[in-house]
C-alpha cells in the first residue's frame, strides 16, 4: 500500500510514522473510511488479520514505530505485564512510593514467615494492617518483587 509507506521513515531501526499522531505518539492512518492506528495497519499489511481480543504491542516501546519486526500480538493482560516489566507504568511501586511502610526486605520476610505466623501477628510486627499483609501474600501488591521459591 503505497500511501501508507509514503508516511513511514525507514532510515532508523524503528520505522517512524511521519504523519498524523495522537498526543501519546501513536500514528493514525485513514483507510476505508476509518481512522486506525498506524502500527495496527502495519501489522495487517505485513502479517495478516489481528485476531479478536488481541492487541498489537511494541517490543521497542516506541508508539510511532510501525516496523513489523518490532510488533507482536498480545492480550490486554500481556500489554500490562510488558508495561510493568519495562517500568513504563506511571505509578510508583514498592519502596519508591513515599507512602509505603514496607520495604522489599520486609515483603520477603513477611512471605517467609507467613507459614508459621498469623497475618495479624505479621501486621503488628511490621506496623501495618492485616489487610496489607493479606494483599502482600495474595500478590495484589508488591508483585514486582521476585520471591524465588516462596
C-alpha positions in Angstrom: 0.0 0.0 0.0 1.9 2.9 -1.4 0.0 5.6 0.5 0.9 4.0 3.9 4.6 3.7 3.2 4.8 7.3 2.0 4.2 8.2 5.6 7.0 6.0 7.0 10.6 6.9 7.6 12.7 3.6 7.4 16.1 5.2 7.9 16.5 4.0 11.5 16.0 0.8 13.4 12.4 1.8 14.2 10.2 2.7 11.2 8.9 6.1 12.3 5.4 7.2 11.4 5.8 10.7 10.0 2.1 11.7 9.5 -0.7 12.4 12.0 0.0 11.3 15.6 -2.1 11.2 18.7 -0.7 13.1 21.8 0.6 9.8 23.1 2.7 9.3 20.0 0.7 6.6 18.2 0.4 7.2 14.4 -3.0 7.5 12.8 -3.9 6.4 9.3 -7.1 7.0 7.4 -8.2 3.9 5.4 -11.6 2.6 4.2 -13.4 5.5 5.8 -11.9 4.8 9.2 -9.0 6.2 11.2 -6.8 3.4 12.5 -3.6 3.3 14.5 -0.7 3.0 12.1 1.1 0.2 13.9 -2.1 -2.0 13.6 -2.3 -1.2 9.9 1.4 -2.2 9.5 0.7 -5.5 11.3 -2.1 -6.3 8.9 -0.1 -5.3 5.8 2.8 -7.5 6.8 1.4 -10.3 8.9 -2.4 -10.5 8.3 -5.6 -10.1 10.3 -5.4 -9.3 14.0 -7.5 -11.9 15.9 -10.3 -10.6 18.0 -9.3 -9.9 21.6 -5.6 -9.3 20.7 -3.6 -6.1 20.6 -0.6 -5.1 18.6 2.2 -4.4 21.1 5.7 -2.8 20.6 8.9 -4.6 21.6 10.7 -1.2 21.1 8.3 0.8 23.3 8.2 3.5 20.5 4.5 4.2 19.8 5.2 5.8 16.5 7.2 2.7 15.2 5.5 0.7 12.5 8.4 -1.8 11.9 6.7 -5.2 11.8 9.7 -6.9 13.4 9.1 -4.6 16.4 5.5 -5.6 16.8 3.9 -8.6 18.4 0.4 -9.7 19.3 -0.9 -10.0 22.9 -3.8 -9.6 25.2 -4.5 -6.5 27.4 -3.0 -8.5 30.2 0.1 -9.1 28.2 0.3 -5.4 27.5 0.0 -4.5 31.2 2.7 -7.1 32.1 5.0 -5.8 29.4 4.5 -2.2 30.7 5.2 -3.2 34.3 8.2 -5.3 33.3 9.7 -2.4 31.4 9.0 0.1 34.2 6.7 2.2 32.0 3.8 2.4 34.3 3.0 5.8 35.8 2.5 4.5 39.3 5.4 4.3 41.7 5.7 0.8 43.3 7.3 -0.5 46.4 9.9 1.5 48.3 9.9 4.2 45.6 6.4 5.1 46.8 6.8 7.7 49.6 3.7 6.4 51.3 4.9 2.8 51.6 5.5 1.5 55.1 7.2 -1.7 53.9 10.5 -2.4 52.2 11.4 -5.2 49.8 13.2 -6.9 52.6 10.0 -6.7 54.7 8.0 -8.3 52.0 10.4 -11.2 51.6 10.3 -11.6 55.4 6.5 -11.5 55.5 6.3 -14.2 52.9 8.9 -16.4 54.5 7.3 -16.1 58.0 3.7 -16.5 56.7 3.6 -20.3 57.2 4.3 -20.1 60.9 2.8 -16.7 61.8 -0.8 -15.3 61.6 -1.5 -12.3 59.4 -2.5 -10.3 62.4 0.8 -11.1 64.1 2.7 -10.1 61.0 0.7 -6.9 60.7 1.6 -6.0 64.3 5.2 -6.7 63.8 5.6 -4.7 60.6 3.2 -1.8 61.7 0.7 -2.3 59.0 -2.9 -3.6 58.8 -3.9 -7.2 58.4 -5.4 -6.4 55.0 -2.0 -5.0 53.9 -0.4 -8.4 54.8 -3.2 -10.2 53.0 -2.6 -8.2 49.8 1.1 -8.9 50.0 0.6 -12.6 50.4 -2.0 -12.8 47.6 0.3 -10.8 45.4 -2.2 -8.0 44.9 0.6 -5.7 46.0 4.4 -5.9 45.8 4.0 -8.3 42.8 7.1 -6.8 41.3 9.2 -8.4 44.0 10.8 -11.8 42.9 10.1 -14.1 45.8 12.0 -17.0 44.4 10.8 -20.3 45.8 8.1 -18.9 48.1 
